[in-house]
Amino acid sequence: MGTTIEKYIIAIVTINKEQVFNGGAPMFVAENEEQLQKTAFLLEKILDGMAHDLNNGTMIIVRH
């Protein structure tokens, strides 16, 4: 039996690094919107989470 992290932000992907402060979740900085989407959805699959678009150039990956 393994340990799982639930109900937390497990990763942040952004193109606006000035708007996000490190709060414990790994942060990935993308160069443009296309890279933002690609990175977020790849992390979503790897981390078995869900990507949520905050509509400000930032996406979070969470596990519900």
Sine and cosine of phi, psi and omega as CSV:
sin_phi,cos_phi,sin_psi,cos_psi,sin_omega,cos_omega
0.00,0.00,0.73,-0.68,-0.03,-1.00
-0.96,-0.26,0.14,-0.99,0.05,-1.00
-0.99,-0.12,0.72,-0.70,0.05,-1.00
-0.86,-0.52,0.52,-0.86,0.06,-1.00
-0.98,-0.21,0.84,-0.54,0.00,-1.00
-0.75,-0.66,0.44,-0.90,0.06,-1.00
0.89,0.46,0.58,0.81,0.05,-1.00
-0.68,-0.74,0.40,-0.92,0.18,-0.98
-0.97,0.25,0.87,-0.50,-0.05,-1.00
-0.98,-0.20,-0.20,0.98,0.09,-1.00
-0.26,-0.97,0.45,-0.89,0.04,-1.00
-0.79,-0.61,0.73,-0.69,0.08,-1.00
-0.83,-0.55,0.77,-0.63,-0.09,-1.00
-0.55,-0.84,0.41,-0.91,0.19,-0.98
-0.96,-0.28,-0.08,1.00,-0.01,-1.00
-0.90,-0.44,0.96,0.27,-0.09,-1.00
-0.90,0.44,-0.31,0.95,0.03,-1.00
-0.96,0.28,-0.36,0.93,-0.05,-1.00
-1.00,0.02,-0.22,0.98,-0.08,-1.00
-0.90,-0.43,0.77,-0.64,0.06,-1.00
-0.95,-0.30,0.58,-0.81,-0.03,-1.00
-0.92,0.39,0.88,-0.47,0.01,-1.00
-0.87,-0.49,0.34,0.94,0.04,-1.00
0.92,-0.39,-0.41,0.91,0.03,-1.00
-1.00,0.04,0.60,-0.80,0.06,-1.00
-0.87,0.50,0.66,-0.75,-0.02,-1.00
-0.89,-0.47,0.75,-0.67,0.03,-1.00
-0.90,-0.43,0.76,-0.65,-0.02,-1.00
-0.97,-0.24,0.85,-0.52,0.03,-1.00
-0.99,-0.15,0.44,-0.90,-0.02,-1.00
-0.99,0.11,-0.45,0.89,-0.04,-1.00
-0.44,-0.90,0.08,-1.00,-0.06,-1.00
-0.88,0.47,-0.63,0.78,0.01,-1.00
-0.89,0.46,-0.71,0.70,0.01,-1.00
-0.92,0.38,-0.57,0.82,0.06,-1.00
-0.85,0.52,-0.78,0.62,-0.01,-1.00
-0.88,0.47,-0.72,0.69,-0.05,-1.00
-0.88,0.47,-0.72,0.69,-0.01,-1.00
-0.91,0.41,-0.70,0.71,-0.02,-1.00
-0.88,0.47,-0.70,0.72,-0.04,-1.00
-0.96,0.28,-0.49,0.87,0.11,-0.99
-0.93,0.38,-0.71,0.71,0.05,-1.00
-0.90,0.44,-0.58,0.82,0.04,-1.00
-0.85,0.53,-0.70,0.72,0.00,-1.00
-0.94,0.34,-0.72,0.70,-0.05,-1.00
-0.89,0.45,-0.69,0.73,-0.09,-1.00
-1.00,0.00,-0.01,1.00,-0.03,-1.00
0.81,0.58,0.74,0.67,-0.01,-1.00
-0.84,-0.54,-0.25,-0.97,0.04,-1.00
-0.81,-0.59,0.71,-0.71,0.02,-1.00
-1.00,-0.01,0.71,-0.70,0.04,-1.00
-0.81,-0.59,0.81,-0.59,0.00,-1.00
-1.00,0.05,0.84,-0.54,0.02,-1.00
-1.00,0.04,0.03,1.00,0.06,-1.00
0.87,0.49,0.43,0.90,0.07,-1.00
-0.71,-0.70,0.45,0.89,-0.03,-1.00
1.00,0.10,0.26,0.97,-0.01,-1.00
-0.73,-0.68,0.67,-0.74,0.11,-0.99
-0.81,-0.58,0.59,-0.81,0.07,-1.00
-0.90,-0.44,0.53,-0.85,0.08,-1.00
-0.94,-0.35,0.83,-0.56,-0.02,-1.00
-0.79,-0.62,0.35,-0.94,0.15,-0.99
-0.87,-0.50,0.86,-0.52,-0.04,-1.00
-1.00,0.07,0.00,0.00,0.00,0.00
